[in-house]
Amino acid sequence: MSKTKTISLALGGFVAGALISLHIPALADKDVKPGLPIDELRTFAEVYSAIKQGYVEPVEDKKMITNAISGMLSNLDPHSAYLDVDAFKDLQVGTQGEFGGLGIEVGMEDGLVKVVSPIEDTPAYRAGVKAGDLIFKLDETPVKGLTLNDAVKKMRGKPKTPIKLTILRKGEAKPLEITLIREVIKVQSVKSKLVEPGYGWIRVTQFQDNTVAELAKHLNTLYKDGNLNGLVLDLRNDPGGLLNGAIGVSAAFLPPEVKVVSTDGRTEDAKQEFLARPRDYLRGTREDPLRTLPVDVKKVPMVVLVNSGSASASEIVAGALQDYKRAVIMGTQTFGKGSVQSVLPLPGNTAIKLTTARYYTPDGRSIQAKGIVPDIVVEETANGSGGANFARIREADLDRHLINDREKDAAKDPAKPEQKPELKPQSKTPAKPGKDKNGKDEAEDDMPQRLEYATKGDYQFQQAVNLLKGLQIMQNKTKN
């Protein structure tokens, strides 16, 4: 076995983009080796022998052992898993921001594939696949009975080949059939624009290898015509990714050397602190891209937008900026994925992904099964409807999720008061459906669903800009 492991902070299920190379000793090298449970292993051997001798069809030894390993890990928590050759390769390739598939983050629920989030600018996103959708058939193959890895393998394929997803969606009387064309997924990690003179918007869609460098490039572009009066950092529906990316994004806006995040677990390797310094966010010996940033970036008034799709690395950034009061956090409560996964390579280009620690904000808050509660709660629409957040699953909704060890009462019923507005079925008085081109009533689900970020129709963004303008007015009055 390789004597290195990698720490992963990513959303559950099959998630592309989740590795960070922190070369520390593997768990197998620990001095403390608990005794083997002989009686239980004897039972395991008897079951193994019974299957080998009496099962209706022959079963390969490799398959049985692999299934046993997979079962041990998948029953621990939602994020521990066995990675076969394809899954391990996908996890590694995903950190580069380019991978094959449909563009959805998925998990399992009641034997079906559940969509955690569609990724922007992908076939699934464009076709209208929604968070919370349950996929129960892939082409003509029922999902029930498949493992998550098996289901993901079926969704993979050569670019330009079709696959039909049969979906159960809350509020729909009958299943939906959506045909997608597979393509190479290229996730643009950072996007930005100057929304009006003096006010910038910068969005991190996923934390990848190149995120810190891309962030620096976009910030320099926003500042090319002078200082900004306000900046919106948009982390909505960002499922996470690389830990060093989160540290680097935080470091761009925080003073040097302050603590960004810490981790704690049972082993000494799991107890670490990460600071706003190049050696904690650079991989290798690359030049620090943040050194070219304007000085004003450290003090420009900021609003960070989050929602229930903001997870893991996104929550690290939001939590750090909130603890230091560097930015106002606005939106809705985040996903609550506050655990650390270690990827331990195995022979045959396989690996296990094992939850080994929890992570904490600079003030020592655990986000696990709770998330970041915004300073200002703003729903996606003016009438208070959840929009894309409607029926969104969170960490606390996943089977076998870890409790929040710092707020155990909250972990049992994680911040439900803050979640209630997002779980309402739209408003108390639903808007009447409009008419289609044939004069028939349109169902609510046929209405436009895809939010165009940083536009006039983006209610949360508009509220962020309004707040920044108010802060600028207050700041000017104070100076005068």
Beta strands, then each sheet from edge to edge (+ up, - down):
strand 1: 6-10
strand 2: 81-83
strand 3: 98-101
strand 4: 104-109
strand 5: 112-118
strand 6: 134-138
strand 7: 141-142
strand 8: 162-168
strand 9: 176-181
strand 10: 183-186
strand 11: 190-196
strand 12: 199-204
strand 13: 230-234
strand 14: 240-241
strand 15: 259-265
strand 16: 272-275
strand 17: 302-306
strand 18: 328-331
strand 19: 339-346
strand 20: 350-360
strand 21: 376-377
sheet 1: 2+ 20- 19+ 1- 14+
sheet 2: 2+ 20- 15+ 16-
sheet 3: 3+ 10-
sheet 4: 4+ 5- 6+ 7-
sheet 5: 4+ 5- 6+ 8- 9+
sheet 6: 11+ 12- 13- 17- 18- 21-
end
